[in-house]
Amino acid sequence: MRTDDPAEAGQVGQAAAALEDMGFAALWIGGSPGIDHAAHLLAATNRVMVATSILSIWQYGAADVAATARRPRAGARRPAGTGCDRPEDARPGP
């Protein structure tokens, strides 16, 4: 459940709310999402867990990830998977 297009965020949020209403307990955001990909899903739902698959430790520091859990409506509904990918892919090139 993810979009990089702000114009589609409402549709994705509606889909998330519909899945929650159907009884799904968790929604996972795949494809190495950014921290903010979960924000509109959390805003559109009330109970479902919204989880990221893998946040790169080279792109997101622990303080940034922790801050997302303190956002309104997040709390325990916002676990984050973290991973160590190849650092040379995350660092700017020459």
Buried (B, 14 or more C-beta within 10 A) or exposed (E): BBBEEEEEBEEBBEBBBEBBEEEBEEBBBEEBBBBEBBBBBBBBBEEBBBBBBBBBBBEBEEEEBEEBBEBEBBEEBBEBEEEEEEEEEEEEEE
